[in-house]
């Protein structure tokens, strides 16, 4: 077979990730807050995009009577019930600005006609004004300046600011202040110092002993317990501040893990106290604050804004609608484009305007497609989880992305992007869309499978209702669930229990006996 070169023509199809397609995918997985920020940036960059207000007549000029603060009835009444002023009356259309002319026409002094109102300073006497004075300085500043009320709002107190004020009073050496400032900046929001002092000393170029000395001073600051490196040290600092750190309490703090396990018998032997004293010591420990820094203001937590609303309809079904208030609306100004494109001076300007128009059209189309996709996925989720919305979490069905994707003829990746950072407001609360997707736990025999979330809820309900004298073990919980038709292993029960931060049967028995 001879080897030779030849030309062939083939036709094939392939998916190309164009910038527009990448933008549509990016918009799909954005939350509403991120989407608003993105659209605001596009509005500033693209001259052909305009923000759509969604209200007709907004921005128009109001009628003259309403603009003047009067209703039409008031204006008409004044026109019909009063006589028009005579030409010789002192009230004329042409206002007289000269005080002497007005006073001569009224035949009296202006001070008798317009006495000073309470709270308004009287006009200064020109004879008493100095050469550098002015009426503007003598008048009320509130009448001439527009105050910003936010400038008078008290600044929120922060942990760092409070500690810096105490540092300036407690330390005088500038090197110690530098060390203290570094330690203050290393605190977390709870007031704990998770910092290796050796690394800090090496970074600051000082001895480790000096860093420890400064840290000892900082640990005496308010609130008590700050600059602790673990929970035991935090409780120790607060007890020292209250002068309650005796040998028995020190032994209790050193074995704080036994208190978490509710091993009171071992604690009583270690501390060398009786039951009554141990209960009082535990009560003092519970009265302490394990997070002393949390009392100060922290970062603002943005409330969850739902993307979808679900309400019961009149026919017994569920009405699903988008939260249009959080969706940004954009308009493409075709008129402005048609006007400007005619005045373009070169091909560069024409190309820029054409690209801006394409980008604006694609953005508007992407926003519309995003809204439709979210509504489509949410509607299918509501259809699948009708039992949860009607009866509660125990009727939450196992659901995966593939089931929803096949029902609405979409790809699983698209459904995954739609359910990211999106929330649904239902009569049972606000849930993230991913909450409705949970793995399935098979039922006993030929029974239906159960949602992992509903099984976790059953386990928590059983533990909360257990008798303190008959604590449920994991094996007992497994047996009860199997009787209810849930085929679950013991290790799965233990995993769900630990995920919900519920102790074992031994720990729960000790805790509830302590409360009794």
C-alpha positions in Angstrom: 0.0 0.0 0.0 1.5 3.3 -1.1 1.7 6.2 1.3 0.5 9.4 -0.1 -1.0 12.7 0.9 -4.6 13.6 0.1 -7.3 16.1 1.1 -10.6 15.0 2.8 -13.6 17.0 3.9 -15.4 15.8 7.0 -18.5 17.1 8.9 -18.8 16.7 12.6 -20.5 18.2 15.6 -18.9 19.1 19.0 -19.8 21.2 22.0 -17.7 24.3 22.2 -17.5 26.2 25.5 -18.0 29.7 24.1 -17.7 32.7 26.5 -21.4 33.2 26.3 -22.1 29.6 27.3 -19.6 29.9 30.2 -21.3 33.0 31.3 -24.7 31.3 31.3 -23.3 28.4 33.4 -21.7 30.8 35.8 -25.0 32.7 36.2 -26.9 29.5 36.9 -25.0 28.6 40.0 -24.8 32.1 41.5 -26.9 33.1 44.5 -29.1 36.1 44.2 -26.7 38.3 46.0 -23.8 37.3 43.8 -26.0 37.7 40.7 -27.0 41.2 41.7 -23.3 42.2 42.1 -22.5 40.7 38.8 -25.3 42.5 37.0 -24.4 45.8 38.7 -20.8 45.4 37.3 -22.2 44.7 33.8 -24.5 47.8 34.0 -21.4 50.0 34.7 -19.4 48.4 31.9 -21.9 48.1 29.1 -23.5 51.4 27.9 -26.4 49.5 26.2 -27.7 47.9 29.4 -30.2 49.6 31.6 -31.7 48.6 34.9 -35.4 47.5 34.6 -37.5 48.9 37.4 -40.5 46.9 36.6 -43.0 49.6 37.5 -44.8 51.7 34.9 -44.5 55.4 35.3 -41.7 55.3 37.7 -39.4 58.2 37.4 -42.0 60.4 35.7 -42.6 64.0 36.8 -45.4 64.3 39.3 -48.4 66.6 38.9 -47.9 70.1 40.0 -50.4 70.0 42.9 -48.8 66.9 44.3 -45.3 68.2 43.8 -46.3 71.2 45.9 -47.5 69.1 48.7 -51.2 69.8 48.0 -54.1 67.7 46.8 -56.1 68.8 43.8 -59.1 69.4 45.9 -57.2 71.9 48.0 -56.0 73.8 45.0 -59.4 74.0 43.4 -61.0 75.1 46.7 -58.5 77.9 47.0 -59.3 79.0 43.4 -63.1 79.0 43.9 -63.5 80.1 47.5 -61.2 83.1 47.5 -61.1 86.3 45.6 -58.1 87.1 43.5 -55.8 89.7 45.0 -56.1 93.2 43.7 -53.4 94.8 41.8 -52.7 97.2 44.6 -52.6 94.5 47.3 -49.2 93.9 49.0 -49.4 90.2 48.0 -48.2 90.2 44.4 -46.8 87.7 42.0 -43.6 89.6 41.9 -42.0 89.1 45.3 -40.3 92.0 46.8 -36.9 91.1 48.3 -36.0 94.5 49.9 -36.9 94.7 53.5 -37.3 98.4 53.4 -39.8 98.3 50.6 -41.8 95.6 52.3 -41.8 97.5 55.6 -42.9 100.8 53.9 -45.7 99.0 52.1 -47.0 97.4 55.3 -46.4 100.5 57.3 -44.9 98.7 60.2 -41.6 97.1 61.2 -40.9 93.5 60.0 -40.2 92.4 63.6 -43.8 93.0 64.5 -45.2 91.0 61.6 -42.7 88.1 61.7 -41.7 87.6 65.4 -38.9 85.1 66.0 -40.3 81.6 66.5 -39.2 79.5 69.5 -36.0 77.7 68.8 -35.1 79.9 65.8 -32.3 82.3 66.5 -33.0 85.9 65.9 -31.2 87.8 63.1 -28.1 89.4 64.4 -27.8 93.1 64.7 -25.6 94.4 61.9 -24.1 96.9 64.3 -23.0 94.2 66.7 -21.4 92.1 63.9 -17.6 92.3 63.7 -15.8 92.6 60.5 -15.1 88.8 60.3 -18.5 87.7 61.3 -21.2 86.7 58.9 -24.9 85.8 59.1 -24.1 82.3 58.0 -22.0 81.8 61.1 -24.6 83.3 63.3 -27.5 81.3 61.9 -28.4 77.7 62.7 -26.1 75.3 61.0 -29.0 72.8 60.7 -30.8 75.1 58.3 -27.8 75.5 56.0 -26.2 72.0 56.0 -27.6 68.6 55.2 -26.6 66.3 58.0 -25.8 62.6 57.4 -27.6 60.8 60.2 -25.3 57.8 59.8 -22.4 59.9 61.0 -24.1 60.1 64.4 -24.6 56.4 64.8 -22.4 54.9 67.5 -19.7 52.7 66.2 -20.2 49.0 67.1 -17.7 48.0 69.8 -15.3 45.3 68.7 -13.1 43.0 70.7 -9.9 44.3 69.1 -10.7 47.9 69.9 -11.5 47.1 73.5 -8.3 45.2 74.0 -6.2 47.9 72.3 -7.5 50.5 74.7 -6.6 48.3 77.7 -3.2 47.6 76.1 -2.4 51.3 75.9 -3.1 51.7 79.6 -1.3 48.5 80.8 1.8 48.6 78.6 4.3 51.5 78.2 7.1 50.0 76.3 6.7 50.3 72.5 8.2 46.8 71.9 5.7 45.3 74.3 2.9 47.1 72.5 4.1 45.8 69.2 4.0 42.2 70.6 0.6 42.8 72.1 -0.8 44.2 68.9 0.4 41.1 67.0 -1.3 38.8 69.6 -4.5 40.8 69.5 -4.6 40.6 65.7 -4.2 36.8 66.0 -7.3 36.3 68.1 -10.3 34.6 66.6 -13.9 35.8 67.0 -14.3 33.9 70.3 -11.3 35.4 71.9 -9.0 32.3 71.6 -5.3 32.6 70.7 -4.5 29.8 68.3 -0.9 30.9 67.7 2.4 29.2 68.2 4.4 31.5 70.5 7.7 30.2 69.1 6.7 31.2 65.6 5.5 34.6 66.9 8.7 35.2 68.8 10.8 34.3 65.7 8.6 36.5 63.4 8.9 39.5 65.8 12.6 39.0 66.5 12.2 38.8 70.3 12.8 36.2 73.0 10.1 33.7 73.7 10.1 34.7 77.4 9.2 38.3 76.5 6.2 37.1 74.4 5.0 34.9 77.2 5.3 37.8 79.7 3.2 40.1 77.4 0.7 37.3 77.0 0.4 37.0 80.8 -0.5 40.7 80.9 -3.0 40.4 78.1 -4.7 37.4 79.8 -5.7 39.8 82.7 -7.8 42.0 80.3 -11.5 42.1 80.1 -13.5 40.1 79.2 -12.0 37.4 81.4 -10.9 34.4 79.5 -9.5 36.1 76.4 -6.1 35.0 75.0 -6.7 31.4 76.2 -5.2 28.7 74.0 -7.8 26.1 74.9 -11.1 25.7 76.8 -9.4 24.6 80.0 -7.2 27.7 80.1 -10.2 29.9 79.3 -12.1 28.5 82.2 -9.0 28.8 84.4 -8.6 32.5 83.6 -12.2 33.2 84.5 -12.0 31.4 87.8 -8.8 33.3 88.7 -10.6 36.5 87.9 -13.4 35.5 90.3 -10.8 34.3 92.9 -12.2 30.7 92.8 -9.3 28.8 91.4 -8.5 26.6 94.4 -6.7 23.2 94.3 -10.0 21.2 93.9 -11.1 23.5 91.0 -7.7 23.1 89.4 -8.0 19.4 89.5 -11.4 19.6 87.9 -10.1 21.9 85.1 -7.2 19.6 84.5 -9.6 16.7 84.0 -12.3 18.6 82.1 -12.7 15.7 79.6 -14.1 13.6 82.4 -16.8 16.2 83.0 -17.7 16.0 79.3 -18.1 12.3 79.7 -20.1 12.7 82.9 -17.7 10.5 84.8 -18.5 12.1 88.2 -17.3 9.3 90.3 -13.8 9.6 89.0 -13.9 13.4 89.2 -15.0 13.2 92.9 -12.0 11.0 93.7 -9.5 13.2 91.8 -10.8 16.5 93.3 -11.1 15.0 96.8 -14.6 16.4 97.5 -18.0 15.0 98.3 -21.0 14.9 96.0 -22.4 18.2 97.2 -19.2 20.2 96.6 -18.7 18.6 93.2 -22.2 19.6 92.1 -21.4 23.2 93.3 -18.1 23.2 91.4 -19.8 21.9 88.2 -22.5 24.7 88.6 -19.7 27.3 88.7 -18.1 25.8 85.6 -21.4 26.0 83.7 -21.9 29.6 84.7 -18.6 30.6 82.9 -18.5 31.8 79.3 -16.6 29.4 77.0 -16.6 32.0 74.3 -15.7 35.3 76.0 -15.1 37.1 72.7 -18.5 36.4 71.3 -20.0 39.1 73.5 -18.6 41.7 71.1 -20.0 42.5 67.7 -18.9 40.1 65.0 -19.4 40.1 61.2 -23.0 40.8 60.1 -24.9 37.7 59.2 -27.0 38.2 56.1 -30.5 36.7 56.4 -31.4 34.0 54.0 -33.5 35.4 51.1 -35.6 32.7 49.4 -35.4 32.3 45.6 -38.6 30.4 45.4 -41.9 30.6 47.2 -44.2 27.6 47.7 -47.8 28.2 48.8 -50.8 25.9 49.0 -53.1 26.4 46.0 -56.9 26.4 46.1 -57.2 23.1 44.3 -55.1 21.3 46.9 -51.8 21.4 45.0 -48.8 23.7 45.6 -48.2 27.0 43.8 -44.5 27.6 43.0 -43.3 31.0 42.0 -40.0 32.9 41.8 -39.1 35.7 44.2 -39.1 38.4 41.6 -37.9 41.0 44.1 -34.5 39.5 44.3 -34.0 38.9 40.6 -32.2 41.7 38.8 -33.9 43.1 35.7 -32.0 44.5 32.7 -33.1 46.1 29.5 -31.3 46.5 26.2 -31.5 50.0 24.8 -31.9 49.3 21.1 -32.7 53.0 20.4 -29.5 54.2 21.9 -27.6 51.7 19.9 -29.3 52.7 16.6 -28.4 56.3 17.3 -24.8 55.9 18.4 -23.9 53.4 15.7 -24.5 56.0 13.0 -22.0 58.4 14.6 -19.2 55.8 14.9 -16.0 57.2 13.5 -14.1 54.0 12.8 -14.3 50.3 12.8 -13.1 50.0 16.4 -16.0 51.9 17.7 -18.5 50.0 15.6 -17.0 46.7 16.8 -17.2 47.8 20.4 -20.9 48.8 20.0 -21.7 45.5 18.3 -20.0 43.5 21.0 -21.8 45.5 23.7 -25.1 44.8 22.0 -24.4 41.1 21.7 -23.3 40.9 25.3 -26.4 42.8 26.5 -28.7 40.6 24.5 -27.0 37.4 25.8 -27.1 38.6 29.4 -30.8 39.4 29.2 -31.4 36.0 27.6 -29.3 34.2 30.2 -31.1 35.8 33.1 -34.4 34.8 31.6 -33.2 31.2 31.0 -31.8 31.1 34.5 -35.2 32.1 36.1 -37.0 29.5 34.0 -34.6 26.7 34.9 -34.8 27.5 38.6 -38.6 27.5 38.4 -38.6 24.2 36.5 -36.3 22.4 38.9 -38.2 23.8 42.0 -41.5 22.7 40.6 -40.3 19.1 40.1 -38.8 19.1 43.6 -42.1 20.2 45.1 -43.9 17.4 43.1 -41.5 14.8 44.4 -41.6 16.0 48.0 -45.3 16.6 48.3 -45.5 14.3 51.4 -42.9 16.4 53.2 -44.7 19.7 52.5 -48.0 18.1 53.6 -47.1 15.9 56.6 -43.6 16.8 57.7 -40.0 15.5 57.7 -41.0 11.9 58.4 -42.4 11.7 54.9 -39.4 13.1 53.1 -38.7 10.9 50.2 -35.2 9.8 49.1 -34.3 11.9 46.0 -31.2 12.3 43.8 -30.2 14.6 41.0 -30.7 12.0 38.3 -34.4 11.5 39.2 -35.1 15.3 38.8 -32.9 15.6 35.7 -34.7 12.8 33.9 -38.1 14.2 34.9 -37.4 17.6 33.4 -35.1 16.4 30.5 -32.0 18.2 31.8 -28.5 17.1 32.6 -27.5 16.2 36.2 -24.8 18.9 36.2 -27.5 21.5 35.4 -29.7 20.5 38.2 -26.7 20.5 40.6 -25.8 24.0 39.6 -29.4 25.2 40.0 -29.7 23.7 43.5 -26.5 25.4 44.7 -27.0 28.4 46.9 -30.7 28.5 46.2 -33.4 28.5 48.9 -37.1 27.7 49.0 -39.6 29.2 51.3 -42.3 26.6 52.3 -45.0 26.5 54.9 -42.5 24.4 57.0 -39.7 26.9 56.8 -36.9 28.0 54.5 -34.7 25.2 53.1 -31.8 25.0 50.7 -32.8 23.1 47.5 -30.1 20.6 48.2 -31.9 19.7 51.5 -34.5 17.8 49.5 -31.9 15.5 48.1 -31.0 12.7 50.4 -29.7 9.1 50.1 -32.1 6.2 50.4 -32.2 3.6 53.2 -33.9 0.4 52.1 -36.9 -0.8 53.9 -37.4 -4.3 55.4 -38.9 -6.9 53.1 -40.6 -5.3 50.1 -41.2 -2.0 51.8 -40.4 1.4 50.4 -37.1 3.0 50.9 -36.7 5.8 53.4 -34.9 9.1 53.3 -31.7 9.4 55.4 -32.9 12.7 56.7 -36.2 11.3 57.9 -34.3 8.4 59.6 -32.1 10.9 61.4 -35.1 12.7 62.5 -36.6 9.5 63.9 -33.4 8.7 65.8 -33.3 12.2 67.4 -37.0 12.0 68.3 -36.5 8.6 70.0 -33.5 9.8 72.0 -35.2 13.0 73.1 -38.2 11.0 74.4 -36.3 8.2 76.1 -36.8 7.5 79.8 -33.8 8.5 81.9 -34.1 5.2 83.7 -34.2 3.3 80.4 -31.6 4.8 78.0 -31.8 3.5 74.4 -28.7 1.8 73.1 -27.8 1.8 69.4 -28.9 -1.8 69.2 -32.3 -1.0 70.7 -32.7 1.9 68.2 -31.8 -0.5 65.3 -34.4 -3.0 66.5 -37.1 -0.3 66.9 -36.4 1.1 63.4 -36.5 -2.4 61.8 -39.9 -2.9 63.4 -41.0 0.3 61.7 -39.8 -1.0 58.3 -36.3 0.7 58.2 -33.5 -1.7 57.4 -30.5 0.0 59.0 -27.2 -1.1 60.5 -25.9 -0.3 63.9 -22.9 1.5 62.6 -25.2 3.7 60.5 -27.2 4.6 63.6 -23.9 5.5 65.5 -22.8 7.6 62.5 -26.1 9.6 62.4 -26.0 10.0 66.2 -22.5 11.4 66.2 -23.3 13.7 63.3 -26.1 15.2 65.3 -23.7 15.6 68.3 -25.6 13.1 70.5 -23.6 11.2 73.0 -23.6 7.5 73.4 -26.0 5.7 75.7 -23.4 5.7 78.6 -22.8 9.4 78.3 -26.5 10.2 78.0 -27.2 8.0 81.1 -24.6 9.9 83.2 -25.9 13.3 82.0 -29.5 12.6 82.7 -28.7 11.1 86.1 -26.8 14.2 86.9 -29.8 16.4 86.0 -32.0 14.2 88.2 
